[in-house]
Amino acid sequence: MTEEKKNAAENETQDPEQAGEKRPAEDIPAENELPDTEKPETEPAEPGTEEGADESAAEADPDAGTGPKGRRGEIKKLKKELEEARKALGEEKKHTAEAEERILRIAAEYDNFRKRTQSERAGIYANAVSDTLAGLLPVIDNLQYAAKYSGGDAEKMAEGLNMILSKLPETLDKIGIKAFGEPGDTFDPSLHNAVMHVEDEEHGEGEIVEVLQQGYMYGDKVLRYAMVKTAN
């Protein structure tokens, strides 16, 4: 009995493999069940390689693919943006051409307006001169008649001149010119030019005593100030 118990104890202490026994399959760990410390690590791709570029693009844009499909999408996007830019450029060129056409048209219209204005101004000036001379021609004719038929008689000469002068205001009025400055008027610095002054109690302050040279005006424009002598 003692030897049998001893042999049984020795058999229990022996390695199951040495004893020819097989371990159950569930006791052998599978390759995919290796501990984390025993799993092989994947080496990162170098930055200079194509794999590194794909990884960088993926990190920069997580939605962008790194394969041919992703590159095709990027090219398609760039083509769309280029087409939009070309369309916008075409619109800007169209607007620029329209603006240039408007500027040229306005410049041509202004040039025509300038030429027309100059022509009209020259015509107005010519009409004004002709109207003025037409009104003065009768006065010139009367002066010539007085000088021709007076025969050196001073009395006749004076009579003829008085007749001409009596008609002169009417002639000037026809062309819009009016004479001003009469004795008894009140001195007005905007119309009269006082060259002499006299103290006389018979006249009021600033009263025109004598008109040395009549003044003339066309509308509201003074052509010549009246030269006068004032009192007090």
C-alpha positions as CSV (number, residue, x, y, z in Angstrom):
1,M,0.0,0.0,0.0
2,T,2.8,2.4,0.7
3,E,4.4,2.0,-2.8
4,E,1.1,2.5,-4.6
5,K,0.5,5.7,-2.7
6,K,4.0,6.9,-3.6
7,N,3.6,6.2,-7.3
8,A,0.3,8.0,-7.4
9,A,1.9,11.1,-5.8
10,E,4.7,11.1,-8.3
11,N,2.3,10.9,-11.2
12,E,0.4,14.0,-9.9
13,T,3.5,16.1,-9.7
14,Q,4.7,15.4,-13.3
15,D,4.1,17.9,-16.2
16,P,1.1,17.0,-18.1
17,E,3.1,17.3,-21.4
18,Q,5.8,15.0,-20.1
19,A,3.1,12.6,-19.0
20,G,1.8,12.6,-22.6
21,E,-1.4,14.4,-21.7
22,K,-2.7,17.2,-24.0
23,R,-3.9,20.6,-22.6
24,P,-7.4,21.6,-23.4
25,A,-7.8,24.0,-26.4
26,E,-9.5,26.5,-24.1
27,D,-6.3,26.8,-22.0
28,I,-4.2,27.9,-25.1
29,P,-4.5,31.7,-25.8
30,A,-5.2,32.6,-29.5
31,E,-3.1,35.0,-31.4
32,N,-5.8,37.7,-31.5
33,E,-6.1,37.3,-27.7
34,L,-2.6,38.3,-26.9
35,P,-2.1,40.9,-24.2
36,D,-1.7,44.5,-25.2
37,T,1.9,44.3,-24.4
38,E,2.5,41.4,-26.8
39,K,0.5,42.9,-29.8
40,P,2.8,44.3,-32.7
41,E,2.7,48.1,-33.0
42,T,2.1,49.8,-36.4
43,E,4.9,52.2,-37.3
44,P,3.7,55.7,-38.3
45,A,4.3,56.7,-41.9
46,E,7.2,59.1,-42.7
47,P,6.1,62.7,-43.6
48,G,7.9,62.7,-46.9
49,T,6.1,59.6,-48.3
50,E,2.8,59.4,-50.1
51,E,1.3,57.6,-47.1
52,G,2.4,60.5,-44.9
53,A,0.9,63.0,-47.2
54,D,-2.4,61.1,-47.2
55,E,-2.4,60.9,-43.4
56,S,-1.7,64.7,-43.2
57,A,-4.5,65.4,-45.6
58,A,-6.8,63.2,-43.6
59,E,-5.8,64.9,-40.3
60,A,-6.4,68.4,-41.9
61,D,-9.8,67.4,-43.4
62,P,-11.3,64.3,-41.8
63,D,-14.0,64.2,-44.4
64,A,-11.6,64.2,-47.3
65,G,-10.6,60.8,-48.7
66,T,-7.0,59.8,-49.2
67,G,-7.7,57.6,-52.2
68,P,-8.4,58.3,-55.8
69,K,-12.1,58.9,-55.1
70,G,-11.1,61.7,-52.6
71,R,-8.8,63.3,-55.1
72,R,-11.5,63.2,-57.8
73,G,-13.8,65.0,-55.5
74,E,-11.2,67.6,-54.8
75,I,-10.6,68.1,-58.5
76,K,-14.3,68.4,-59.2
77,K,-14.6,71.0,-56.4
78,L,-11.7,73.0,-57.9
79,K,-13.2,72.9,-61.4
80,K,-16.6,74.1,-60.0
81,E,-14.8,77.1,-58.3
82,L,-12.9,77.8,-61.5
83,E,-16.1,77.8,-63.5
84,E,-17.7,80.2,-61.0
85,A,-14.7,82.5,-61.1
86,R,-14.8,82.6,-64.9
87,K,-18.5,83.4,-64.9
88,A,-17.9,86.2,-62.4
89,L,-15.1,87.5,-64.5
90,G,-17.3,87.5,-67.6
91,E,-20.0,89.5,-65.8
92,E,-17.4,92.0,-64.6
93,K,-16.1,92.4,-68.2
94,K,-19.6,92.9,-69.4
95,H,-20.3,95.6,-66.8
96,T,-17.0,97.3,-67.6
97,A,-17.8,97.4,-71.3
98,E,-21.2,98.9,-70.6
99,A,-19.7,101.5,-68.3
100,E,-17.1,102.4,-70.9
101,E,-19.8,102.7,-73.6
102,R,-21.8,105.1,-71.3
103,I,-18.7,107.2,-70.6
104,L,-17.9,107.5,-74.3
105,R,-21.5,108.4,-75.1
106,I,-21.6,111.1,-72.3
107,A,-18.3,112.5,-73.5
108,A,-19.6,112.7,-77.1
109,E,-22.8,114.4,-75.9
110,Y,-20.8,116.9,-73.8
111,D,-18.6,117.7,-76.8
112,N,-21.6,118.3,-79.0
113,F,-23.2,120.4,-76.2
114,R,-20.0,122.5,-75.9
115,K,-19.8,123.1,-79.6
116,R,-23.5,123.9,-79.9
117,T,-23.2,126.3,-76.9
118,Q,-20.3,128.1,-78.5
119,S,-22.1,128.4,-81.7
120,E,-25.2,129.7,-80.0
121,R,-23.1,132.2,-77.9
122,A,-21.4,133.5,-81.1
123,G,-24.8,133.8,-82.7
124,I,-26.3,135.7,-79.7
125,Y,-23.3,138.1,-79.7
126,A,-23.6,138.7,-83.4
127,N,-27.4,139.3,-83.1
128,A,-26.7,141.8,-80.2
129,V,-24.1,143.7,-82.2
130,S,-26.3,143.9,-85.3
131,D,-29.3,145.0,-83.3
132,T,-27.3,147.7,-81.5
133,L,-25.8,149.0,-84.8
134,A,-29.2,148.9,-86.5
135,G,-30.5,151.2,-83.7
136,L,-27.6,153.5,-83.9
137,L,-27.4,153.9,-87.7
138,P,-30.3,156.5,-87.8
139,V,-28.4,158.6,-85.3
140,I,-25.2,158.4,-87.4
141,D,-27.2,159.3,-90.5
142,N,-28.7,162.4,-88.7
143,L,-25.3,163.5,-87.6
144,Q,-24.0,163.2,-91.2
145,Y,-27.0,165.2,-92.5
146,A,-26.5,167.9,-89.9
147,A,-22.8,168.3,-90.8
148,K,-23.6,168.3,-94.5
149,Y,-26.5,170.7,-94.7
150,S,-25.7,173.2,-91.9
151,G,-23.5,175.1,-94.2
152,G,-21.2,176.2,-91.4
153,D,-24.1,177.9,-89.6
154,A,-23.7,177.3,-85.9
155,E,-27.3,177.9,-85.2
156,K,-28.5,175.3,-87.7
157,M,-25.8,172.9,-86.4
158,A,-27.1,173.3,-82.9
159,E,-30.7,172.8,-83.9
160,G,-29.8,169.6,-85.8
161,L,-27.9,168.2,-82.9
162,N,-30.8,168.9,-80.5
163,M,-33.2,167.0,-82.8
164,I,-30.8,164.1,-82.9
165,L,-30.4,164.0,-79.1
166,S,-34.1,164.1,-78.6
167,K,-34.5,160.9,-80.6
168,L,-31.5,159.2,-79.0
169,P,-33.2,158.0,-75.8
170,E,-35.9,156.4,-78.0
171,T,-33.3,154.7,-80.1
172,L,-31.4,153.4,-77.0
173,D,-34.6,152.2,-75.5
174,K,-35.3,150.0,-78.5
175,I,-32.1,148.0,-77.8
176,G,-32.8,147.9,-74.0
177,I,-30.4,150.6,-72.9
178,K,-31.7,153.3,-70.5
179,A,-30.1,156.6,-69.4
180,F,-30.1,157.7,-65.8
181,G,-28.8,160.6,-63.7
182,E,-30.9,163.8,-63.5
183,P,-30.5,166.9,-61.4
184,G,-32.6,166.6,-58.2
185,D,-32.1,162.8,-57.9
186,T,-30.7,161.5,-54.6
187,F,-27.1,160.3,-54.7
188,D,-26.8,156.5,-55.0
189,P,-23.3,155.1,-54.8
190,S,-24.4,152.0,-56.8
191,L,-25.4,154.3,-59.7
192,H,-23.6,157.6,-59.4
193,N,-20.0,158.7,-59.1
194,A,-19.7,162.0,-57.2
195,V,-16.7,164.0,-58.4
196,M,-17.7,167.4,-57.0
197,H,-19.3,168.6,-53.8
198,V,-20.9,171.9,-52.9
199,E,-22.5,173.3,-49.7
200,D,-25.9,174.8,-50.6
201,E,-28.7,175.2,-48.1
202,E,-31.2,175.4,-51.0
203,H,-30.6,171.7,-51.8
204,G,-31.1,168.6,-49.6
205,E,-28.4,166.4,-48.2
206,G,-27.0,164.2,-51.0
207,E,-29.0,165.8,-53.7
208,I,-27.6,165.8,-57.2
209,V,-27.1,169.4,-58.3
210,E,-25.5,168.9,-61.7
211,V,-25.0,165.9,-64.0
212,L,-21.6,166.1,-65.7
213,Q,-22.0,162.8,-67.6
214,Q,-25.1,160.6,-67.9
215,G,-25.1,157.0,-66.9
216,Y,-26.4,154.1,-68.8
217,M,-27.6,150.6,-67.9
218,Y,-28.8,147.5,-69.7
219,G,-31.4,145.8,-67.6
220,D,-29.9,145.6,-64.1
221,K,-26.3,145.9,-65.3
222,V,-24.7,149.4,-65.1
223,L,-22.9,150.1,-68.3
224,R,-21.5,153.4,-67.1
225,Y,-21.9,155.3,-63.8
226,A,-23.3,158.8,-63.9
227,M,-20.8,161.5,-63.1
228,V,-22.5,164.0,-60.8
229,K,-22.1,167.0,-58.5
230,T,-23.7,166.7,-55.1
231,A,-24.8,169.2,-52.4
232,N,-24.2,169.1,-48.6
